[in-house]
Amino acid sequence: MELRMEAVTHRLRAMLAETDEPLCAYVYDLEALRRHASAVTAALPDRCELFYAIKANSDLPVLRTLAPIAAGFEVSSGGELAWVREHFPDLPVIFSGPGKTDDELRLALRTAVDAIHVESLQELRRLAWLAEAQRCQAPVLLRMNLSLPGLASTTLMMGGKPTPFGIPADQLGDALHLLRDSPSLRLRGFHFHLLSHQLDADAHVALIGGYAAQVRDWCGVHGLSIDHINVGGGIGVNYRDPSRQFDLDAFAAGLRRLCERTPDLPRLRFECGRYITAACGYYAMQVIDLKHAFGRDYVVARGGTHHFRTPPAQGHSHPFTVIPVADWPYPWERPALHGATVNVVGQLCTPKDVLAFDAPVERVRAGDLLVFPYAGAYAWHISHHDFLRHPPPRHDYLPVEAAHAEDQ
Ligand SMILES: Cc1ncc(COP(=O)(O)O)c(C=O)c1O
């Protein structure tokens, strides 16, 4: 995951020169995205493929960069499905997510998605009924919720405990019954997404090994033949200590060993979101005010968590860099802090609008720019943009290098 701070800073300085307003912007580095996604697909062993979970960032330039690299896109709503089909009519799409409506399932059938990840018995029943009415056969993966021995937990668990996601393993028999009785359904495999924020490569290989063993067991017991296992997304990004990221090489080596010692392993399909796009995005805020209150230093900057909700959503203090800006238009001394520990807040009227806390800074002045890296996934797209009706940030994209531009 390469950060190209210099190129991003260059672009931000150009934007600063174009406005008298305090700057607030997202910059996405598409070339870094292309390189990172290519490195991930190159690292995966032969019987593995990478889908991109567009919920992490569904901007068109991001999707256009990833479309030639990923095997396809994972969508989790009718809106995402329609968006992908409008712009990438031929790309393989897989459809996940709880609470799918009849209309969404009809759209999935009509647009020939590669697989529908079914979340419940009721959804399976509705899908059979809808597919029969449309005189087609629905390709089904059963999304399972199960507890695996030694399942390492992270800060965001979607399974292995009571959650609304997937079919609990003790309902598998009923689901298979339904599948056998429904010629309009075809079981293609199983889907798992038990957790996100996985930073430990070995633990992630072990988790996938656990899925594979469980599926082999189910296939044996129930006489099933499947063509792939979807092992979800979940690879994390270390926001707290960016120097210690997920070890892709160790993961790929572990996965290769798993494939070698399991010759009958079905194809493994990944649907990663955060790990693919987080590092390509940067959120920049220009400092408006410095304040000292009850012994604490506050940096108040243009924008806030209505643009960049990732830090409060994950409960971390987001790392940032101070970019010095020389320009100071006022006829009085410029407020500055040196060797301080600060909280960075935005413009919202809530004490929850905190992007970084207890953060050491060498120097920060009113008018300087703060740049938050790792803002390319679950950032703009999970934020409550309309709160207080501040203007949106600018969105800017550093293009892929010319040699690769024709792939887009
Ligand atoms: C079903 C499913 N697949 C994939 C993902 C992507 O997860 P991540 O961004 O952690 O890779 C999610 C995220 O919530 C999900 O719900």
The ligand as an ORCA input file, in Angstrom:
! r2SCAN-3c Opt
* xyz 0 1
  C     -20.904     -9.358      2.698
  C     -19.717     -8.472      2.696
  N     -18.704     -8.759      1.878
  C     -17.588     -7.985      1.814
  C     -17.470     -6.868      2.619
  C     -16.224     -6.050      2.520
  O     -15.556     -6.105      3.730
  P     -14.139     -5.400      3.891
  O     -14.302     -3.997      3.472
  O     -13.838     -5.550      5.353
  O     -13.169     -6.142      3.025
  C     -18.495     -6.536      3.503
  C     -18.390     -5.372      4.363
  O     -19.189     -5.095      5.214
  C     -19.666     -7.356      3.530
  O     -20.682     -7.074      4.341
*
